[in-house]
Amino acid sequence: MKKLPKTRFHLVFSLLMGAMMISLMTLVITLVNVGLVPDFLSRWLRAFLIAYVVGVPVIFFLAPFARKLTGRYVEMP
C-alpha cells in the first residue's frame, strides 16, 4: 500500500482522531441521554455526524496550538 506524503499527516491525524474520539463520546452521551431505545443507532449516528463535522476542523486547527502549549510544560520528545 502506498503511503500519503508526510504533508498530509496532520489532516489524516485529524480525521482519524476525530472519528475515534467523537464516536466514543457521542456513543456515551447518547446512551446516557436516551438509553438503549429502539432507535438508538439512528440517534447516535445523527449525533456522530453533526459532531464530526464540527469536531474535525476544531481538532485540525487547535491541535498545533495544543502541542505548542503542552511544550511549555513538558519536554518534547
N, C-alpha and C positions, 0 to 999 in steps of 0.2 A: 504494500500500500504506500502510495506516495504521500509524503507529509506536506503540509502547507508551509509557506515560508514563515520565518520567525516574526516577520512584521505583523502577522495575523494572530500571534499568541494572545494578546490582550483581548481581542474580540472573541476568540474561541473560548478563552477562560471565562469571560463574562457570560457567554451563552450557556456554558456548562454549569458554572457555579449558580447562575440564576435558576436553571432548571432544577438542580438538586435542592437548593435552599428553599426556593419558592414552592416546589411540590410538597416538601415536608411540612413547611409552615402552613400552607393553605389546607393540607390534609388535616393537620391537628386542629386548626382553628375552626374549620368546617365541622369536624367531628364534635368539638366542644359546643359549638353553637346550635347544631341541629340534631346531633346524634346519628345513629345508623338508620336513617329513614329510607324508605324505598327509592327515592330519587337522589340519594346521597352522591352517587357518582356524577350525575349531571351537575349538581350544585358545586361539588368540588372542582370539576373541570372548568366550570364558568369562573369560579374564584381564581383558579390557577391561571387561566388565560388572561384575565384582567391584571392580575399581579405580575405576570411575566412581562406583559407589555410595558408596565411601569417599572418593574424591578431591574430588568436587564440594563436599560440605559442608566439607571441610578448606579448599578454596580460598575458599569463601563466608565462613567465619569468620576465616581468617587473613590474607586479602588486605588488610583495613583496617589490621591490625597491621603487616603488611609495608610498606605505604605510609607509615605513621607512622614506622617505624624507618628507612626509606630517607630520609625527610625530615630526619632528624637529620644525615645525612651528605651529602646532595645538595640543592642549591637546587631548590625545587619550581617547575614551570612556571606 
